[in-house]
Amino acid sequence: MAEIRIHRDHELGLKRAREIAWAWAEQVEAKFDMACTVIEGKTSDTVEFTRSGVKGELIVAAKHFELSAKLGLLLGAFKSSIEGEIQKELDALLSAEAAKPAKAASKAAGKKKPA
């Protein structure tokens, strides 16, 4: 069995990290026909995902994401492309979330009236 491990640090806090993880779960459910289950905890959540040939989990914490997945024999041959796609999806969600405060600040600055 091939194994994928991805770690991403962030400074979003648990609430915003949950939002990203749930968005990611929705994307993989739609795009890859995964079945996802979210288990909420006090200090972290776990998003379990599975489909034929794949089983894994995404740990969602206030300061990091930790994804681990096991690929079956057939999908194991595509490990690098699958890993790359997962990284791309997760990084895109993190980038979009990181850009939100900057957008909000620029909108607020645009609403200020000149003195």
C-alpha positions in Angstrom: 0.0 0.0 0.0 1.2 3.5 -0.9 0.9 6.1 1.8 0.4 9.9 1.5 1.3 12.3 4.3 0.8 16.1 4.0 1.3 18.7 6.7 0.4 22.3 6.4 0.9 24.9 9.1 -1.4 27.9 9.3 -2.5 30.8 11.6 -6.2 30.6 10.9 -7.5 29.3 14.3 -9.8 26.4 14.6 -13.0 28.0 13.4 -11.6 29.2 10.1 -9.6 25.9 9.7 -12.9 24.0 10.1 -14.5 26.0 7.3 -11.6 25.2 5.0 -11.6 21.5 5.9 -15.4 21.3 5.3 -14.9 23.1 1.9 -12.1 20.6 1.1 -14.3 17.7 2.1 -17.1 18.9 -0.2 -14.6 19.3 -3.1 -13.2 15.8 -2.8 -16.7 14.3 -2.4 -17.8 15.9 -5.6 -14.6 15.6 -7.6 -13.4 12.2 -6.5 -16.6 10.5 -5.3 -15.2 10.3 -1.8 -17.4 9.6 1.3 -16.4 12.1 4.0 -17.3 12.2 7.7 -16.5 15.0 10.0 -15.8 14.3 13.7 -15.7 17.5 15.7 -13.6 17.8 18.8 -12.8 20.5 21.3 -9.2 21.2 20.0 -9.3 19.5 16.6 -11.6 17.8 14.1 -11.0 14.8 12.0 -12.3 14.5 8.4 -12.4 10.8 7.5 -12.6 10.1 3.8 -12.9 6.9 1.9 -13.7 5.4 -1.5 -12.7 2.3 -3.3 -8.9 2.1 -3.1 -8.5 5.1 -0.7 -8.8 5.5 3.0 -7.6 8.5 5.0 -8.1 11.3 7.4 -7.5 15.0 7.7 -6.7 16.3 11.2 -7.8 19.9 11.5 -6.2 21.9 14.3 -6.0 25.6 15.2 -2.5 25.8 13.7 -2.1 23.0 11.2 -3.6 20.4 8.9 -2.3 16.9 8.9 -3.5 14.6 6.1 -2.7 10.9 5.9 -4.1 8.5 3.3 -3.5 4.9 2.2 -3.9 4.0 -1.4 -4.8 0.5 -2.6 -2.7 -1.4 -5.1 -4.2 0.1 -8.2 -4.2 3.7 -7.1 -0.8 3.3 -5.5 0.7 3.5 -9.0 -0.7 7.1 -9.2 0.6 8.2 -5.8 2.6 11.2 -6.9 -0.2 12.6 -9.1 -2.9 12.0 -6.4 -0.6 13.6 -3.8 0.0 16.5 -6.1 -3.7 17.0 -6.7 -4.5 16.9 -2.9 -1.7 19.4 -2.2 -3.0 21.7 -5.0 -6.6 21.6 -3.7 -5.6 22.2 0.0 -3.1 24.9 -0.9 -5.7 26.7 -3.1 -8.2 26.7 -0.2 -5.5 28.0 2.2 -4.4 30.7 -0.2 -8.0 31.9 -0.7 -8.6 32.0 3.0 -5.3 33.8 3.7 -6.3 36.5 1.1 -9.7 37.2 2.8 -8.4 39.6 5.5 -6.5 41.6 2.9 -9.6 41.9 0.8 -11.7 42.9 3.8 -9.1 45.5 4.8 -8.9 47.0 1.3 -12.7 47.2 1.1 -12.8 48.9 4.5 -10.1 51.3 3.4 -12.1 52.1 0.3 -15.2 53.0 2.3 -13.3 55.6 4.4 -14.2 59.2 3.6 -11.4 61.6 3.0 -10.7 64.0 5.9 
